[in-house]
């Protein structure tokens, strides 16, 4: 079980490669996994899409980078 420390969800207008307009949704989450490491998770896909229709990326973060990201987002 992970512990979400930061979670941002946004939707914005976009178009497909062939020019079809639509909405895109994305989420950025920083969590602490069971082993204590920080993870940055990014998911992007069509608005309201099922999870299998989205693209996912996960990166490990050092404690210093997780704190820097939190501080940067808190100051904006």
ROPA-46664 format. One line per field, with one value per atom (N, C-alpha, C): residue number from 1; atom name; x, y, z. Coordinates in Angstrom, 2 decimals. Example, Ala and Ser with C-alpha at 12.3 -4.5 7.8 and 13.67 -1.06 7.14 Angstrom:
REM ROPA-46664
pos = [1, 1, 1, 2, 2, 2]
site = [N, CA, C, N, CA, C]
X = [13.19, 12.30, 13.20, 12.85, 13.67, 12.90]
Y = [-5.69, -4.50, -3.30, -2.25, -1.06, 0.03]
Z = [7.80, 7.80, 7.80, 7.08, 7.14, 7.87]
REM end
This chain:
REM ROPA-46664
pos = [1, 1, 1, 2, 2, 2, 3, 3, 3, 4, 4, 4, 5, 5, 5, 6, 6, 6, 7, 7, 7, 8, 8, 8, 9, 9, 9, 10, 10, 10, 11, 11, 11, 12, 12, 12, 13, 13, 13, 14, 14, 14, 15, 15, 15, 16, 16, 16, 17, 17, 17, 18, 18, 18, 19, 19, 19, 20, 20, 20, 21, 21, 21, 22, 22, 22, 23, 23, 23, 24, 24, 24, 25, 25, 25, 26, 26, 26, 27, 27, 27, 28, 28, 28, 29, 29, 29, 30, 30, 30, 31, 31, 31, 32, 32, 32, 33, 33, 33, 34, 34, 34, 35, 35, 35, 36, 36, 36, 37, 37, 37, 38, 38, 38, 39, 39, 39, 40, 40, 40, 41, 41, 41, 42, 42, 42, 43, 43, 43, 44, 44, 44, 45, 45, 45, 46, 46, 46, 47, 47, 47, 48, 48, 48, 49, 49, 49, 50, 50, 50, 51, 51, 51, 52, 52, 52, 53, 53, 53, 54, 54, 54, 55, 55, 55, 56, 56, 56, 57, 57, 57, 58, 58, 58, 59, 59, 59, 60, 60, 60, 61, 61, 61, 62, 62, 62, 63, 63, 63, 64, 64, 64, 65, 65, 65, 66, 66, 66, 67, 67, 67, 68, 68, 68, 69, 69, 69, 70, 70, 70, 71, 71, 71, 72, 72, 72, 73, 73, 73, 74, 74, 74, 75, 75, 75, 76, 76, 76]
site = [N, CA, C, N, CA, C, N, CA, C, N, CA, C, N, CA, C, N, CA, C, N, CA, C, N, CA, C, N, CA, C, N, CA, C, N, CA, C, N, CA, C, N, CA, C, N, CA, C, N, CA, C, N, CA, C, N, CA, C, N, CA, C, N, CA, C, N, CA, C, N, CA, C, N, CA, C, N, CA, C, N, CA, C, N, CA, C, N, CA, C, N, CA, C, N, CA, C, N, CA, C, N, CA, C, N, CA, C, N, CA, C, N, CA, C, N, CA, C, N, CA, C, N, CA, C, N, CA, C, N, CA, C, N, CA, C, N, CA, C, N, CA, C, N, CA, C, N, CA, C, N, CA, C, N, CA, C, N, CA, C, N, CA, C, N, CA, C, N, CA, C, N, CA, C, N, CA, C, N, CA, C, N, CA, C, N, CA, C, N, CA, C, N, CA, C, N, CA, C, N, CA, C, N, CA, C, N, CA, C, N, CA, C, N, CA, C, N, CA, C, N, CA, C, N, CA, C, N, CA, C, N, CA, C, N, CA, C, N, CA, C, N, CA, C, N, CA, C, N, CA, C, N, CA, C, N, CA, C, N, CA, C, N, CA, C]
X = [0.86, 0.00, 0.90, 0.62, 1.42, 0.69, 1.45, 0.93, 1.12, 0.03, 0.14, 0.48, 1.59, 2.02, 1.58, 1.39, 0.99, 0.21, -0.92, -1.71, -2.35, -2.10, -2.64, -3.35, -4.59, -5.36, -5.84, -5.59, -5.99, -6.53, -7.38, -7.84, -7.64, -7.35, -7.12, -7.54, -7.87, -8.24, -7.01, -7.22, -6.13, -6.69, -5.81, -6.23, -5.39, -5.97, -5.24, -4.28, -3.45, -2.50, -3.23, -4.43, -5.16, -6.03, -5.95, -6.65, -8.00, -8.43, -9.72, -9.63, -10.50, -10.44, -10.99, -10.53, -11.02, -10.41, -10.63, -10.06, -9.04, -7.98, -6.93, -6.91, -6.72, -6.60, -5.26, -4.75, -3.49, -3.47, -2.64, -2.45, -0.98, -0.52, 0.84, 0.70, 1.35, 1.27, 2.67, 2.98, 4.19, 3.73, 4.28, 3.86, 5.09, 4.85, 5.90, 5.46, 6.26, 5.94, 6.20, 5.78, 5.91, 7.35, 8.33, 9.74, 10.31, 9.52, 9.97, 10.47, 10.66, 11.16, 10.04, 10.44, 9.50, 9.36, 8.14, 7.87, 7.07, 7.44, 6.68, 5.95, 4.63, 3.80, 3.08, 3.10, 2.43, 1.54, 0.27, -0.69, -1.36, -1.44, -2.08, -2.93, -4.13, -5.01, -6.23, -7.14, -8.37, -9.18, -9.87, -10.68, -11.71, -11.76, -12.72, -12.38, -11.18, -10.78, -10.59, -10.76, -10.46, -8.94, -8.49, -7.05, -6.22, -6.74, -5.96, -5.79, -6.53, -6.39, -5.40, -4.83, -3.89, -2.45, -1.55, -0.11, 0.40, 1.31, 1.84, 3.36, 3.92, 5.35, 5.57, 6.58, 6.91, 8.41, 8.82, 10.22, 10.48, 11.60, 11.99, 12.50, 12.24, 12.73, 13.53, 14.61, 15.32, 14.49, 14.76, 14.04, 14.24, 15.45, 15.72, 14.90, 14.78, 14.00, 12.51, 12.02, 10.61, 10.30, 11.20, 11.00, 11.07, 12.02, 12.15, 10.89, 10.34, 9.11, 7.96, 7.82, 6.76, 6.91, 8.14, 8.37, 8.10, 8.51, 8.28, 6.79, 6.04, 4.60, 3.88, 4.36, 3.73, 3.95, 5.04, 5.36, 4.69, 4.05, 3.43, 1.97]
Y = [-1.18, 0.00, 1.23, 2.18, 3.40, 4.53, 5.56, 6.71, 7.93, 8.48, 9.64, 10.89, 11.53, 12.76, 13.98, 13.82, 14.92, 14.30, 14.90, 14.39, 15.57, 15.66, 16.74, 16.09, 16.49, 15.98, 17.18, 17.15, 18.25, 17.69, 18.46, 18.17, 19.41, 19.22, 20.35, 19.97, 20.97, 20.66, 20.19, 19.28, 18.77, 18.22, 17.81, 17.19, 15.93, 15.01, 13.82, 14.17, 13.22, 13.45, 13.84, 13.27, 13.61, 14.86, 15.55, 16.82, 16.74, 15.58, 15.45, 16.09, 17.10, 17.76, 16.87, 17.11, 16.36, 16.91, 16.19, 16.56, 15.51, 15.98, 15.11, 15.29, 14.20, 14.27, 13.70, 14.26, 13.76, 13.86, 13.03, 13.11, 12.91, 13.64, 13.53, 13.22, 12.16, 11.75, 11.46, 11.96, 11.58, 10.76, 9.58, 8.68, 8.07, 7.52, 6.78, 5.32, 4.47, 3.05, 2.37, 1.12, 0.37, 0.31, 0.29, 0.23, 1.57, 2.65, 3.96, 4.85, 4.29, 5.11, 6.00, 7.14, 8.06, 7.70, 7.81, 7.53, 8.67, 9.09, 10.08, 9.30, 9.38, 8.68, 9.70, 9.47, 10.34, 9.48, 9.86, 9.15, 10.19, 9.87, 10.77, 9.94, 10.46, 9.77, 10.61, 10.07, 10.79, 11.04, 12.16, 12.50, 11.41, 10.90, 9.87, 8.48, 8.29, 7.00, 5.94, 4.71, 3.58, 3.52, 3.01, 2.97, 2.33, 1.31, 0.66, 1.53, 2.64, 3.56, 4.69, 4.71, 5.77, 5.29, 6.24, 5.96, 6.30, 5.49, 5.65, 5.69, 6.51, 6.58, 6.68, 5.96, 6.03, 6.20, 7.15, 7.42, 7.37, 6.81, 6.92, 8.34, 8.87, 10.20, 10.06, 10.81, 10.88, 11.73, 11.63, 12.44, 13.92, 14.32, 15.73, 16.20, 15.36, 15.76, 15.80, 14.89, 14.92, 16.19, 16.58, 17.82, 19.03, 19.06, 20.18, 20.33, 19.20, 19.26, 19.80, 19.32, 19.81, 21.31, 21.76, 23.17, 24.04, 23.56, 24.32, 24.47, 23.40, 23.48, 24.30, 24.30, 25.08, 26.57, 26.94, 28.36, 28.97, 28.15, 28.72, 29.00]
Z = [0.00, 0.00, 0.00, -0.87, -0.92, -0.20, 0.14, 0.85, -0.06, -0.64, -1.53, -0.73, -1.12, -0.48, -1.26, -2.57, -3.44, -4.59, -4.94, -6.05, -6.78, -8.08, -8.91, -10.10, -10.36, -11.49, -12.30, -13.60, -14.48, -15.79, -16.46, -17.82, -18.66, -19.94, -20.82, -22.24, -23.09, -24.47, -25.24, -26.16, -26.99, -28.28, -29.17, -30.42, -30.66, -31.41, -31.80, -32.92, -33.32, -34.41, -35.69, -35.93, -37.15, -37.00, -35.86, -35.69, -35.02, -34.55, -33.87, -32.49, -32.22, -30.91, -29.80, -28.59, -27.44, -26.16, -25.08, -23.79, -23.38, -22.75, -22.23, -20.72, -19.99, -18.54, -18.12, -17.05, -16.52, -15.01, -14.43, -12.99, -12.68, -11.69, -11.17, -9.70, -9.27, -7.87, -7.35, -6.18, -5.47, -4.27, -4.16, -3.08, -2.42, -1.26, -0.56, -0.54, -1.14, -1.23, 0.11, 0.20, 1.45, 1.95, 1.04, 1.44, 1.85, 1.77, 2.18, 1.06, -0.14, -1.25, -1.80, -2.37, -3.00, -4.47, -5.00, -6.41, -7.01, -8.21, -8.97, -10.06, -10.07, -11.05, -11.92, -13.23, -14.18, -15.06, -15.19, -16.05, -16.96, -18.26, -19.23, -20.17, -20.47, -21.41, -21.72, -22.54, -22.85, -21.58, -21.55, -20.39, -20.14, -18.91, -18.54, -19.04, -19.55, -20.12, -19.05, -19.45, -18.58, -18.37, -17.25, -16.97, -18.08, -18.76, -19.81, -21.06, -21.16, -22.28, -21.99, -20.80, -20.40, -20.51, -20.60, -20.57, -19.19, -18.67, -17.32, -17.33, -16.46, -16.25, -14.75, -14.24, -12.82, -12.68, -11.81, -11.55, -10.06, -9.65, -8.23, -7.97, -6.79, -6.39, -5.11, -5.02, -3.74, -2.79, -1.51, -0.52, -0.80, -1.23, -1.54, -2.74, -3.77, -4.94, -4.62, -3.81, -3.42, -2.64, -1.73, -0.97, -1.88, -2.83, -3.76, -4.63, -5.07, -5.86, -5.04, -3.81, -2.92, -2.68, -2.40, -2.13, -3.36, -4.54, -5.78, -6.06, -5.88, -6.14, -5.10, -3.86, -2.79, -2.99, -3.67, -3.84, -5.06, -5.91, -7.11, -6.94]
REM end
